[in-house]
């Protein structure tokens, strides 16, 4: 389906913190540069007609103040929007509320850098157990889907996506993504042994279920 190593290497990952009204939160930030105009990448990320082609079916009002719902996944409220540069929204799933900020930057030669920051209040215990890869692997899969879409690939079939995730190639992708999130966690100051133990648990959870 893809060149796993090339895709993993095309992505940048960062772990950090951010202060919100509710207090300090942990952040995972993922970015990738695409050969596409900023207007095209913005449309792919905000159009109800295009989002299902590379991510998940979406319903609701995709506008400032509107509520959205991704099928079988998160929903929330769009709290900020500055086309075609950024939007900010709540990310509500499993009874918990976190936030996402999506930022686009036009670069040279018709390229656009997409950056997604996921901001969440995570307990020290949960972070120690699973680390940033718990959500980071999912975001790696998301930017992969967008990469395939923007390069002219066919619309995503959820069943094919699940089958790929359970394949040897899919498990390799998730394993490498988990390792890179571990590296980002260590770079942010996490003890290396603790970070690698957490990544190992997360990798096992993803690859055992084909999630």
C-alpha positions, 0 to 999 in steps of 0.5 A: 500500500505504501512505502512504510519507512518513507512515510514514517520519515516524512513525519515530524513528531513533538511532545510537550505541554501547553497551559489552558484555562483548565491548567497545564495539559500534555501535547502531541504534535505531528506534522507533514509537508504535502505537495499541494496548495494550502487552499487544497489542503484546507479544503481536504481537512474541512470539507464534509465531502472530502474528509470521508475520502481519507479519514472518517464519515463526518456529520454536523456543521463544519463552521465556527461554533458548529458541532461535528461528529466523526463516525465511530470516533470523536465529536466536538465543537469548532471553537476557532477558525481562520481559513486557510491557516488554522482551526481549533476544536474540542475532541470529545471521546469516551466521556473525555474532552481534549482539544485539537489545533490544526495549522497550515503553512504555505511553503515553497514550490506549491507545498503546504505543511500540516501540523496537528496538535492534540492537547489533553489533560492526561494523568501521570499514571496513564502517561507513564503506562502508555506514553504519547504513542497511545494517541500518536499512532492514530494521528500517524494513520491520519496524516498517512490517509491525507497523504494518499488522498492528496497524491490522487489515491482512491477514496478510503474504504474503511474495511480495507483500512482495517485489513491493512492495519492488521497486515504485516505492513500495517503492524510494521507502520504502527510499530515504527510510529510508536518507536518515533513517538518514544524518541519524541518523548525522550527528547522532551525529557522522559526517562528513556527506559520508562519511555521505551517500556510505555512504547512497548505496551502501546505497540503491543496493544495496537498490533495485537488488535490490528487497531 
